Structures are given as structure tokens and as C-alpha cells.
Amino acid sequence: MSFILSLLATLSLQIAPAPSFDVVRTAVETACVQQLDVNRDGYPEIEYLRRIRNLQGAYSLESQGSGKGTVLVIVESRLLEPLAGARALDRPLETFVADLARDGYHAFALEAKLEPGQRKQNGLTVLALRRCLQSVHRAGVGLRGVILVGRFPAASIVRQNYWEKDGDLVLNAGTDNEKKFAGVHWLVSRPEPVSSVADIVLADLDGDWEKVYQRNERKLPFVVAVYPDKDITQATEDWETGTDTFRDYFLVQDGAFRIEREGKALRVSRVGPVDNECTADDRRLPNPLARPEIAVSRLDASMVALRPNPRLRSSDGHPAIDSNGRPLEAQFEEGKVPSFARQWVRDPYLERELLYAYFERNHRYRTQGAGDAARAGCYSTEWGSSVPEIMAAVPGWDKKQHDDLVGTHLTVNDWVKWMQRPALFRAIKAHSSPWGSDYGKSSDSEELLREVGGISWAWEQKGNRLLPASFSSGTGGFALYYTMYRNRVLPDTPNMFLYTGCEGITPAEYDVLPYGHEDYGKFQGAQALMMYCNGLVLIGRGKVFNDEPAELAKVLGEGGTWGDAWMHYFSVDGANPEENRDNTTRIRRKKAYFWALLGDWTLRLQP
């Protein structure tokens, strides 16, 4: 059975008979709270979650659909507060909710005021939101998903896995006991951060995520052991043990072990249950993993709504920006050049403008489609193209022109030109970090500056000077995207991104900072791409890894939403027994946890 038929069959079971709008509204009202304190420490994670009234007292930000289920749009309260001189977001939010209803969903925009994010308890606040979603889900009103608008905390996962591999290894590196091995068989069980935006926690409404949450700092043990004869049941004298420390995380513990000392040797054995986050049904899968009941996506401009710091002065006191706010050359004393972070300040007005523009872009796509831009493109520096798969999957796209750039010869010049040619589906496959991607060193810096609009809106450091940035290093991130946005060099056509770079959606310093901290996620690369490069939706990874969401093209080609595609990835992985074996592939068995969505998950490639 095709994906779309199976989806329709599932939905018919979930929402048949379809609940009335009044029933759904009652369920949503019941889920709203005045203070929610999950751990009862007197510090509520949610100050309130409530329906939104307009100035006339009416609930204008909710709209009746036609039986496809329920979608919640949860908006950070700060964005609904008046900001003198800024356009209010209530009108575009009202339009967005109405568009969701025209798609068939009962749609509700809710206002959320969370704890201010000054304590490192991001996961705990996510659990509080999850409880509200669970309330709606239990009411049986066909909750299909949620879109978080504004600055919200994200769950992060630390996973420990017990697995074997072959290769080179250094034990006890940097100590007197350091020992190097080449081409040996070894066992490792060590905790590692595997997902910085783990929206599976919010989306899996029946899993045991509350039980596996760890708010306080905790030391987790690890072991690495070498087995020349590949028999890991034997004791070995070549080993390393220790602990790693984490806090505010969800522990996926699939690698608990027991150690027995035999003289200088160590015998390691696996102990304890695995898949503790999973339900009983999840554990019966060929490859057990948690699966989402709903789709989740995030629309957040706060990490990248920045402008050049107007207070920057060179050592002689001259401003470092001109009267239009554009960066100028500035000289500083030795060791006193402002860091990149100090070169930028938050701009709440720009944040509102970026969100306002997003909702306008979303509405235009829903009502007018992508026109001639409804085609595929791929920019891939070292990996193959995603174009053939998506072109074959989407009806009619096989006859359309595509825009495919693949190879290690590519430069950032090529990427800018590629972005200037319309394409709705864009796969970006390049080495990445939380701050952006490596598109290749510029082949011609003067040409590049012309292509980005002739005016640089960022600085780069040369010795003790700040100069208007040339972007010639090839790094594609906030500064480049902001400059292209300011110079209006991109066509006014929408983009949907498959963004496969490692840690592409990771907020910087997520592991040490609470979500409300000013530097949390600052300059986040995928968010900047979405906000400044006409993004509608982006699916990306929050871990250093190398995979793509399975059957993404198939789901989108059959008319599924991006949320359907994200959820389907978990089903595909769960049905694959090859990823649940004790070999080098075992590390991949829960890789769907690494992925999340930015923007609007309800969108399709063909509106």
C-alpha cells in the first residue's frame, strides 16, 4: 500500500467520526493551564497557556476545519505584546490559522508564557508543554501536531550504546598508560549527545520520557575495551574506563554494562533493560525506538534577528558603522578587537519583521503555489544529488528543468548564484556546524561581492582591524544570509530545505545555557537560512552523523506533509531489523531521533 493510502487509513481510524469544533475547543480549553510546575519546586515551567482574545474580546485566532484533525499554533507571549513602531503579529497569525482550517484542520493559536529560561532546565519545560499536548491527545480530537512560534526550549538527548567496531584506537590518550592499536576489534559503551533539538520528546505522547529525564548534573560511566580475537565475552587487559558529565538531558540508556576485575584484566558484560523511553508496542518493533504521535515544528527568528552593533567604535573613537547601519573599516588596539558576538546586537523589530514576512510568504504559497519555481535543486559538495529521487517522486516534476550542482570543485560563488535561481525543493549537502555550512572557498571575491549585492553588511577580522566582510572563506551562515537579505538579491520565491549538514539545527551552547540566555543559539545557521533566504520549511539534523530521512521524497511525492515525512522516518527505521544487530551498524538504530523540523510542518510540495 502506498504511503498516502496508509496515512489516510490511519487518519480515518484516528478521527472517525470527526469531532465537532465545539468538542475540540473544549479539549483545547481543558489543556490550557494557569501555572504548571512539573517537579513541584515552586518555579512553574509554564506560567500560563491560554486561548488568545483580540482587542474586541473575541477568539479570532481559531478556525473550524473539515475533519482532518487538530493543529495547535503555540505562540510565545512576548511576541504578542505591543512593541511601539513594530507591526503586530495578530493579523498574520489569524490568516495562518484560517489557512490551516482551509486545509481541513481545526486550528487554534494559543499564547504561552513559560518560565523565563534563566535556569538550565530546558528539558523540564519541554515536559510541561508535553503534558498540555497529552491532554488534547487523550481527548480523542485527532491532534495532528503543533507549531511553536517564538523562542521555546528544546529537549536534548544523551544516548549510551553498547556496540562493537573494527579499526584504529587509542586508549587512555594523553596519560602514562596511553596505548595505540591499529585494525583491532573493540567494544565501546560511552554516553554521547546525539540530538540537540530532540522534538521526538514532544511528539511521542505515550513514551516514558519523563522517567528518563535528568535535570541535575550526573556522571555517567563509560568503558572501551580491545579484543584481538573478537570474543567480547572474554576478559581483556587492554581497556579504559571513566565518566562523562551531563546535565539537563534525556538519557537513552541502551548501553548499561557491568565490570568484573580479574587481576589486570577486565570482563565487560551488558546489563539492564534497554529502550526505556519506548512503549511496549515500540519495543516489539524489529528495531525498537520511540515513535511520534504528532508532528512538531519550530518557527523562531530570535536567534538570528540581529543588526550591526551601533556602539562599536574604533580606537580613535570613530563609529564602526555608517549612518545607514552598514559596517565600516575600523582599527583597534592589540587584543581589543571586538569578537563576532560583540559585533551584533539583538533587534526585536527585525524579529517581528522576519516573522511577519514568513507568514505572508506562507499564505502566498498556500494560495498561489510556487509557479515556475516548483522544481528541484541540490547543492552537494561531497555527496550525491537528491534531485533524481525527488524529481521521480513528484508527479510532473520529471519533465521540469532542475538545478543540480555536485562536486568538490564548488565554491560559495556557485552557491549564491544557485540560490538566485528559483527552486522550491532545495537539498543542501555540505559540511556544517551550528553556525552554518562550508560552501567552498570563493573563486573570485570581487565577483562574490557583486553577487551578494555589492554592499557587505558584516565584518571580518584582519589583524587588529575589522573590515567589511568578503565572505571569501566560503562559510555560509548568518553574516552571508543577512547581507543577501539586506541587499535583496534573492528572488521572491519560496524555498523548502533538506539540510543534511552535521549539527545543522543545533543551537550554539545548548548543552550549557538555558534557552532564555542571550547567547543561546545566537547566529544559528539553519534558522538564519530559513529567515533570510525565503524559507518555508526545513528538515535538518542535530548531530554529527551522515544520513537522510528515509523515503522523504516518496512521502512528499504522494502528497504528504513535511510533518508526515518526518514521522514516516521513524516508521521506516522501526521496521528495519538490520539496525538492531550487534555490529557496527547498531549506532544507527535510533538515528531518526537526530532530526527535527523548522517552519511549518503542514506544508506540502504541491499546495
N, C-alpha and C positions, 0 to 999 in steps of 0.2 A: 504494500500500500504506500502511496506517495506520502511525503511529509504533510502536505496540506490537508489531505483526506484524513490522515490520522489525527491531525490537530483539530479539525472540525468535529471528528467523532468524540474526542476528549472533551472539547468545549460543550458539546451537546449534553454530555453527561454532567458537566460541572454546573451548567446554568439552565437546565431544562427541568421544570418550566422557569422561564426567566423571571426573576423577582421584579416587582414593580419598583418604580423610582422612589415611592414613599418608603418601601421596605428597606431599600438600600440607604436612603437618607437616615433612617432610624439607626441602622447599623453603624453608619459613619458617626453619627452624633454620639452613640454609645461609646465608640472608641476614643472620642475626644476626652482630654483629661485636663484637670487643674492640678498640676504638680504630680510627678511620678518619680518616686525615689526607690529604685530597684534594690539597692543594698541597705536601705534604711539608715543612712548615716547622717541624715538631716541636710543633705545637699542634693536637692532634686535634680535628676538628669533632664527632666522636661518641666519647665515652669508652666507651660500650657500648650495644648494642641487644640485648635478650635476652628469652626467654620468661619468664613470671612463675610462680614457685612460691608456694604458700600455706605456712602455718606447718607443715603436715604434710609438706611437700616435694612435693606433687602439683601438676601443671599444671592447676589448676581453672579458669583463665581462657581456655580454648579449648574449642570445641564443634563437633561434626560436623553439617554441614548435609545438604542433599539434592540437590546438584548444580547450584546456581545460581552457583557461583563462590566466590571467597575475599574476605573483608573483614578488614583489619587495623585494630585499635584500638591506636594507639601512645600510651602514657601517659608523661607527664613523671615522672621518677623521684622528684622532690621530693614529689609528691602521694601516693606510696606509702610514704613514710617516716612512722613513727609521730609523731603530734602529740598530746601529752597533753591530754585533755579533748575532743578532736575525734573525730567518728565516722569510722572508716576507710572508704576507698572500695573495698576489695577485694570486698565483698559486692555492692554495686550494679553494679560492673563485671562481676562474674560473671553477674549476672542479665542485663545488657545483652548480653553475649556469647551467652548462651543464647537470648535473644530473636532475635538475628541468625541463629542456627542454625535456629530455628523458621521464620524467613523463607526458609530454604533455603541460606544461606551457610555455608561452612566459616569459622569466626570465631576469630580469635586476638587476645588482648590482649598487647602487648609493652611492656616497660619500656625507656625511652630516657633515657640521661643524656648530654646534649650539652655542648659547651663552654659555659662559664658566661655567655656573652653580654656580655662586657666589652670585646671587640674589635668594631669595626664591620666585620663580615663575615657579615651575616645571609644573603646570597645563597649564600655558600660553604657554610654549614652546611646550607642547603636542598639544595644539590647532593649533599652527603654522604648525607642522607636519601634523596634520589632514587636514588642508587646502590643502596641497600638494596632499594628498591621495584623497581628494574630487575632485580635478581637474582631476586626472586619472579616477576616478569612473564615473564622469559626461561624460567623452569622450566615454563611452559605449564600452570599450575594455575588459570587463569581468574581472575586478580586483578581484582576489580571496583572496589576503591577502598580508601581509608584515612580514618580519623577520628583527628585529632590532639587529644588531651585534655591540656590544660595550656598552659603558656607555650612556644611554639615560634616560631622566626624565620619571617619571610615574605619571599619574593622580591619585588623591586620592578623595574619595567620603565621604562626611558627609551627613548622612540621618537623617531626623526627621520624626518620625512616630507617629500617634495618635492611641493608642491601649489600650485594656483592658486586665487585667490578675487577677488571684487569687493567694494569697499566703501571706507570711510574708513581712513586710515592716517597715522601719524606716524613719520617716520624720524629716527633719531639724537635721540630725545627728551631734553630737558634739556641739550643741548650747543649750541655756537655754530652747528652745522650742522643744527639741527632744521628739519624741513620737513614741512608738513601737506598732506595730499591728501584730496579728497572724491570718492567714487564712482569710484575708479580700479581698473584691473586690476593685480594684483600677485602676485608669486611669493614663497613663503617656504619655506625649509628650515631648521628650527630644532629642536633636541632639546628634549623636554619630558617630565616624569614623567607616565606615563599609567596606572600601576597600582601601588598601594601594597601590595596583597595579591594578588600575581600567582600564584595557585595553578596556572595553566597550566604553569608551570615544573616543578612537582612532578608534575603529572598527565600531561604529554606525555613519555612514557618513551623515545621514539625520536628526539626532536628534538635539535638541536645547541646546547642551552642552555649547556653547559659552555664552548663556544667563544666565546659572546657575553658571558660574564660578565666584569665589570670590578670588581675589588675596590678597587684604588687610585684615588686622585683623578685625574681626567683632564679636560682641557679639550676640549670638542667645538665645532667651528666652526659658525657659522650665517650665513645670508645672507637679506636681504629686498630685493626689487627691484621697481620700478614700471614698468609697460609700458602707456602710454596707448593704443597701437594694438593691445594684446592679443597681440602677437607676441613670445613669450618667447625666441625664437631670436636676437633682435637684441640688440645692446649697449645699455645704458641708463646715463644719468648720474645717475639717482635710485636710490640704493642704500644699504644699511647692512650692515656685516659685524662680526663679533666672535666671542667664545667664551662658552660657559656651562660651569660646572664641576660635576661629579657624582662620586660615589663609591659603591661597593657597590651595583651595579645590573646589570641585564641589558639590553644595548643592542640594540634592534630598529632596525637601520640601514636604512631604506628611503628615505633622502633624501641620500645622499652626492652631492657636487657638485664641479665644477671651476670655478675662476675665472680668466678671462683679462682683463688690463687693456688697454684701448685708450684711452690718454690719460686723461681724466677719467671715461670710461665703463667699464662692467663688462659682460663677457659671461659668463653663467652657463649651465652645461650639467650634465646629470645623468651620473654615472659610477658604476661599481662594481656588484656584484651586490646584489640586494635579497632579502628573506625568508631571511636567513642562518640564522635559528633553525629553519627548516622542513626537513622531509624532502623527498626527491624527489617522493613522492606528494602531499605538501602543496602543492608548487609547481605541480603540474599542475591544481589546482583553479581554477575560474573566478575565484575571489577567493582567492589563496593565503594561508593562515595556518596556524599550528600547531594541531593538534587533540589533545585529551586521549585517552589510552588508558584512564584510570581516573578515578573521581570522588574529590574531596578535600573535606573539611570540617573546621572547627576548633571545638572546644568549650573556651573559655578564660574563666575568671572572674577571672584575676589582675589585669586592667587596671581592674576595677570593684569588687573586693572591698575596700571602703574604709569607714571609720567616722569620725565627727567626732573631731578631734584632742583627746584628753583633756588635753593640756598647754597648750592655749590659755588665756591669762589676759588680762583687761582691764588697762588701765593702772594701776588701783588694786589689782590682784592677785587680783580675784575670778575664779573659773572661768568659762569661756565656755560650759560645758555643765552640765546638772543631774545629779543622781545617777543618772538613767536614761540618760544619754548624749545627751540632746536639747539642741540649740543654744539658747542664751540670748542676750539682747541684751548687747553688750559694747562699751565705749568705749575708744579707743586714742589715742595721741598722733599729731599730724600726721605723716603719712608712714610710720607704723608699723603700719598695718592689715595683718594677715596676708593674703597672697594666697590665691586659691581653692585652689591646690595645697597650701599650708601648712595649710589648714583641715582636711585629710583625711589619714589615715594608713592604710597597708595593714593588712588584717585577715586573717591566714591561716585563722582559724577560720571566718570568714564565707565565705571562698573554698571551703572544704570543704563547708560547708552548702549553698551555691548549687549546687555540682556534685552533691551528694547529692540535693538536691531535683530537679535536672534529670533524673537517671537514674530517680528514682521517677515523675516526670511522663511520661517516655518510655515506661516499662514500662506505666503505666496506659493510655496512649493505644494502645499496641500490643495490649493485652489487652481493653480495654473500648471503644475508639473514642472519638469526641468527643461522642456522644449528640446532644442538641438543639443543641449548638454547631457541628455540622457544616454550616456555611453560610458565606457570604462577606460581607466588609465592605471598604470603601475609605474612606480619609480623604485627600482630594486638595485642596490649597489653590489651585492654579492650573492643574491639568491635568485631563484627563478621568478617568473611572472605569474601574477594571479589573474591576468586578463583572459587567457583561454578558458579557464574554468567558469568565470562569471559570464563571459560572452556566450558560452554554450548553454548556460543555465537559464538566462533571462530571455523570454520569448521576444524574438525580433532583433535582439542585440547582435546576433551573429552576422547580420548584414550591415552593421554600422561600423564606421571608422573608429579605431581605438588608438590610444596614446600610450605606447609601451616603451619604457626606457629601462634597459637592463645591462649591467656590466660594471666592472671595477673602474672603468675609464670615466665614469660620470662625475660631474662637478656641480657645485652649488649653482653655477650659472644655468646648467641644464635644468635643475630643479625649479628655479624661478620661472624660466620660460615654460616649463611643463605646467606649472600652476596657473599660468596666464592663458592656457588653452582650456576651454570648458570641458569638464568630465564629471559626471555625478558620482560614480563609484571610483574612489582613488585608494589604491593599495600603496602604502609607503613601507618599504622594507629596507631598513638601514640600521647600522649600529646606533644605539640610542642610550640615553640616560634620563633621569628625572627632568632634566632641563632641555632636552632636545635631541636632534639626530645629526649624524655626520653625513652630509650630502656630497662630500668630496671637495677638496681644496679648489679654490677658484682658478680657472684657466686664464682669466683676464679680469683683473679687479676693476679697471675703468668701465668695461662693458657691464660688469655686475652692478656697479653703482647706477649706471643708466637704467638697467632693467628694474631695479627696485625703486626707481622714481627720481634719481638724481640728487636727493637730499637724504642724508643719514640722520636718523632720529635716535641714535645710540652712540656710546663712546667705546673706544678700545684703548687699552693702556700700552704706551711705548715708553719704557724707561720711567721718567718722572712726569710724563705728560699724559693727558687724556686727549685723544684725537677723535673726530667723528669716525665712527666705525666703517670699515671697508667690507666686513663680512667675508673676507677672502679666505679665512681659515676653513670655511666650508660648514661650520656649525649652524644648523638650522634650529632656532629656538626663539624665545620671546623677542629678543632685540631685532632679529631679522623680520619676524612676522609683524611686529609693531611698526617697523619702518614701512613695510609694504602696505599696511593698513593706513598709515598716515598719508602716504603718497597716492593712495587709491589706484594701485597698479593692477589689481585683480579684477576679472570680470565679475559682474553682479549675478553670478550663477552659484547654485548651492553645491556643497561637497559632502559626501559621506565617506568616512575614512575607515579602512582596515589598516591599523597601525601596529606593526608587528615588532617594533624595536623593544629591546630589553628594558624593563623598568619604565616603559613609555608613559604610563599613567601614574607613576609613583610620586606622591607629594614629597618634596625635599624635607628631610629631617622628621618624617612621620614617626620614626621609632623613638625620638627623644622629646618631641614637642607636643603639647596639647593642640588640638585643632584650632583653638582660638588665638594662638600666638601669632604675632605679626609675621614671623618668618616661616610659619608652617606652609609648605608648598609654594613659596614665593618663586616666580618665574617658571612654574610647571609647564613643561613643553607641550604635552597634548592639549591641555586647557588653552594654551596660547594659540595653538594651531586651530582649534575649534572656534575661538572667539574672534581672532583676527583674520582668518582665512576662510570665512563664509561657511563654517561647518554647520551641519545639521545633526549628525550623529557620528560617534567614533567608538570602535571597539578596540581595546588595547590591553596590554599585559602589564602586571605589576610585579614582575620578577625577571631576573636574568635567566633566560631559557631560550628555546628555539622551537616554537610550534605555532600553529594557527588554529582557529576554531574549526573543528571538523564539520564538513558539509555546510559551511556558511553560504556558499554560492547556491547550493541546492535549495536551501530553505528560502533565501531571498528570491530565487528564480521562480519558486512555486507560489509566491505571493505572501510569504510570511513576513512578519515584522523583524526588525533588528533584535527585539527582545526575544522573539521566537527562536531566532538563530542562536542567541546566547544560551538560552535554556536547552536547546537541542544538543548543544555540545556536551552537556552533562549526560544526556541520554546515550549519546554515541560512546562516550568514554566508559560509562557504566556497563555497556553491553560488550565490552572488549576484554576477554579473559587474558589476552596476551600481556596486558599491562598490570596484571596481578600475579606475576610469577617472580620467583626469587632469582632474578638475574639483573643485568644492567638496565633493563627497561623499567624496573619497578619504581624507579624515581619518578617516572612519568605518570603514575597511575591516578593522581588527582590533579593533573595539570589544568583542568578546567577551572579550578579554584583561582588560578592566577589572573583570570580575565574579568573585565568589567566594561560597562558602557557609560559614555559621556553623551550628553544631549538628550534626545527624545527617542526612547526605545520603541515607541508605537509606529514609527515611520516605516514605509516600505520603499522598495526601489521603483515601484510603479504606483503612485498615489491614486 
